[in-house]
Amino acid sequence: MSPATSAAAVPTPGVLIRQSTSTLRPLPPARPRLLILPSGTARPLRVATAPRRLPVTAQSAANPGYLPESEFYKVEAILRLWRVPHVSSGLLEMGIRGVTVSDVRGFGAQGGSTERHGGSEFSEDTFIAKVKMEIVVCKEQVEAVIDKIIEKARTGEIGDGKIFLIPVSDVVRIRTGERGKEAERMTGGLSDRLLSSVVSIS
């Protein structure tokens, strides 16, 4: 065996060995699996497969010219921890049901100063624990949501938080693939209440 052949036969770690297509052999055909019965006869084994789920695609994905307008907004509010129940119950009363809440830490004008709650004072060196509340609503509901958050979160002291308004180009419901207002709308939510309060004039 020549040195060139022996080097090709023994793979070296980290070295890619290329073979010519003439030396490659086709794989043997897969043999069917057989089930041997007590009588000694054999029959093909059937493998149970999970039922296929139909793919759900976003409803407007098939339309290549689709470009959603920014008719939704994400209202992002940074709040005091103990004001969150007041804000969430106020939003629920007005029909806003889709709310995401996460714990965050940071500082603004409050800058790590003393925080008062329930008659006691506490302070933190750098960052203050807050809660970020995120709500995506259609543009007609934005001002009502902002007013409700201010009403329920305000104490009048430094550290009440801030509200950020971010345009959202589209909303997609994962379960159904619905887009736009159909995806943002929740049964029994503010949109349904507004529709039911409209009186048709004939």
C-alpha positions as CSV (number, residue, x, y, z in Angstrom):
1,M,0.0,0.0,0.0
2,S,1.5,3.4,-1.0
3,P,1.8,6.2,1.6
4,A,-0.9,8.2,-0.4
5,T,-3.4,5.3,-0.1
6,S,-2.7,4.7,3.6
7,A,-3.2,8.4,4.4
8,A,-6.6,8.4,2.6
9,A,-7.7,5.2,4.4
10,V,-7.0,6.4,7.9
11,P,-9.1,9.5,8.7
12,T,-7.3,12.3,10.7
13,P,-9.4,14.2,13.2
14,G,-10.3,17.7,11.9
15,V,-9.3,16.8,8.3
16,L,-12.0,16.5,5.6
17,I,-11.3,13.7,3.2
18,R,-13.0,13.9,-0.2
19,Q,-13.8,10.8,-2.2
20,S,-14.4,10.7,-5.9
21,T,-18.0,9.8,-6.9
22,S,-16.7,6.7,-8.6
23,T,-15.6,5.1,-5.2
24,L,-19.0,5.8,-3.5
25,R,-21.3,2.8,-3.2
26,P,-25.1,3.1,-3.1
27,L,-26.8,2.2,0.1
28,P,-28.6,-1.2,0.2
29,P,-32.4,-0.9,0.0
30,A,-34.1,-0.8,3.4
31,R,-35.4,-4.2,4.5
32,P,-39.1,-4.3,5.6
33,R,-39.4,-5.0,9.3
34,L,-41.2,-8.3,10.0
35,L,-43.3,-9.4,12.9
36,I,-42.8,-13.1,13.7
37,L,-46.1,-14.7,14.9
38,P,-46.2,-17.7,17.3
39,S,-47.2,-19.9,14.4
40,G,-43.8,-19.2,12.8
41,T,-45.3,-17.1,10.0
42,A,-44.0,-13.6,9.4
43,R,-45.9,-10.5,8.3
44,P,-44.8,-6.9,7.7
45,L,-44.8,-4.8,10.8
46,R,-46.9,-1.6,10.7
47,V,-45.4,1.3,12.5
48,A,-48.0,3.7,14.0
49,T,-47.3,7.3,13.0
50,A,-48.7,10.4,14.7
51,P,-51.7,12.0,13.0
52,R,-50.6,14.9,10.7
53,R,-51.7,18.3,11.7
54,L,-52.8,20.7,8.9
55,P,-50.4,23.6,8.7
56,V,-51.7,26.9,9.9
57,T,-50.4,29.9,7.9
58,A,-51.0,33.6,8.4
59,Q,-54.1,34.5,6.5
60,S,-52.5,37.2,4.4
61,A,-49.2,35.4,3.8
62,A,-50.5,34.1,0.4
63,N,-50.9,37.7,-0.8
64,P,-47.4,38.9,-1.8
65,G,-48.5,42.5,-2.0
66,Y,-49.8,42.6,1.6
67,L,-48.3,45.4,3.6
68,P,-50.1,46.0,6.9
69,E,-50.9,49.6,8.1
70,S,-49.9,50.7,11.6
71,E,-53.3,50.6,13.0
72,F,-52.2,49.0,16.3
73,Y,-50.1,50.4,19.1
74,K,-48.3,48.8,22.0
75,V,-48.8,50.7,25.2
76,E,-45.8,50.0,27.4
77,A,-46.1,51.2,31.0
78,I,-43.4,51.1,33.7
79,L,-45.2,51.1,37.0
80,R,-44.8,50.7,40.8
81,L,-45.2,47.1,41.9
82,W,-48.1,47.8,44.3
83,R,-50.1,49.8,41.7
84,V,-50.2,46.9,39.2
85,P,-53.3,45.3,40.7
86,H,-55.2,48.6,40.5
87,V,-54.2,49.2,36.9
88,S,-54.9,45.6,35.7
89,S,-58.4,45.6,37.4
90,G,-59.1,49.0,35.8
91,L,-58.2,47.7,32.4
92,L,-60.2,44.6,32.9
93,E,-63.3,46.6,33.9
94,M,-63.0,48.6,30.6
95,G,-62.7,45.4,28.6
96,I,-58.9,45.2,27.9
97,R,-58.1,41.6,28.4
98,G,-54.7,41.1,26.7
99,V,-52.0,42.2,29.1
100,T,-48.4,41.1,29.5
101,V,-46.6,41.8,32.7
102,S,-42.9,41.4,33.5
103,D,-40.6,42.4,36.4
104,V,-38.0,45.0,35.5
105,R,-35.4,47.1,37.3
106,G,-34.1,50.5,36.5
107,F,-34.1,54.2,37.4
108,G,-35.3,57.5,36.1
109,A,-35.8,60.7,37.9
110,Q,-36.3,58.6,41.1
111,G,-32.6,57.5,40.7
112,G,-32.5,55.0,43.5
113,S,-34.0,57.4,46.0
114,T,-36.1,56.3,49.0
115,E,-39.4,54.6,48.1
116,R,-42.4,54.8,50.4
117,H,-45.1,52.2,50.6
118,G,-47.5,51.3,53.4
119,G,-46.0,53.9,55.8
120,S,-42.5,52.3,55.6
121,E,-39.5,53.6,53.7
122,F,-36.9,51.5,51.8
123,S,-34.1,52.4,49.4
124,E,-31.9,50.6,46.9
125,D,-28.5,51.6,45.8
126,T,-28.8,51.7,42.0
127,F,-31.9,50.1,40.4
128,I,-35.4,50.1,41.6
129,A,-37.8,47.2,41.0
130,K,-40.7,48.1,38.8
131,V,-43.2,46.3,36.6
132,K,-43.5,46.6,32.9
133,M,-47.0,46.2,31.5
134,E,-47.6,45.8,27.8
135,I,-50.9,46.1,26.0
136,V,-51.5,46.0,22.2
137,V,-54.7,47.7,21.2
138,C,-56.1,49.2,18.0
139,K,-55.5,53.0,17.6
140,E,-59.1,53.9,18.6
141,Q,-58.5,52.4,22.1
142,V,-55.1,54.0,22.8
143,E,-56.2,57.2,24.5
144,A,-58.7,55.4,26.7
145,V,-56.0,52.9,27.8
146,I,-53.5,55.6,28.6
147,D,-56.1,57.6,30.6
148,K,-57.0,54.5,32.6
149,I,-53.3,53.6,33.4
150,I,-52.7,57.2,34.5
151,E,-55.8,57.2,36.6
152,K,-55.0,54.0,38.4
153,A,-51.1,54.3,38.7
154,R,-50.7,57.9,39.7
155,T,-49.7,58.7,43.3
156,G,-48.4,62.2,42.6
157,E,-44.8,61.4,43.8
158,I,-41.6,60.9,41.8
159,G,-41.4,57.2,40.6
160,D,-44.9,56.8,39.3
161,G,-43.4,55.6,36.0
162,K,-43.8,56.3,32.3
163,I,-45.8,55.2,29.4
164,F,-44.3,54.5,26.0
165,L,-46.4,54.3,22.8
166,I,-45.0,52.0,20.1
167,P,-46.6,51.5,16.6
168,V,-47.3,47.9,15.8
169,S,-47.6,47.0,12.1
170,D,-49.6,43.8,12.5
171,V,-51.0,41.3,14.9
172,V,-51.1,37.5,14.2
173,R,-53.0,35.0,16.3
174,I,-50.9,31.8,16.4
175,R,-53.8,29.4,17.0
176,T,-55.8,30.4,13.9
177,G,-53.4,32.4,11.7
178,E,-55.8,35.4,11.8
179,R,-54.2,38.8,11.2
180,G,-55.1,42.4,12.0
181,K,-58.2,43.3,13.9
182,E,-59.5,39.8,13.9
183,A,-56.3,38.6,15.7
184,E,-56.3,41.6,18.2
185,R,-59.9,41.3,19.1
186,M,-60.8,39.2,22.1
187,T,-64.3,37.8,22.8
188,G,-66.0,40.0,25.4
189,G,-63.3,42.6,25.1
190,L,-63.5,46.3,24.6
191,S,-64.1,45.9,20.8
192,D,-67.1,43.8,21.4
193,R,-68.5,46.2,24.0
194,L,-68.1,49.1,21.6
195,L,-69.8,47.2,18.8
196,S,-72.8,46.2,21.1
197,S,-73.2,49.8,22.3
198,V,-73.7,51.1,18.7
199,V,-77.4,51.6,18.0
200,S,-78.3,51.1,14.4
201,I,-80.6,53.9,13.0
202,S,-83.0,52.7,10.2
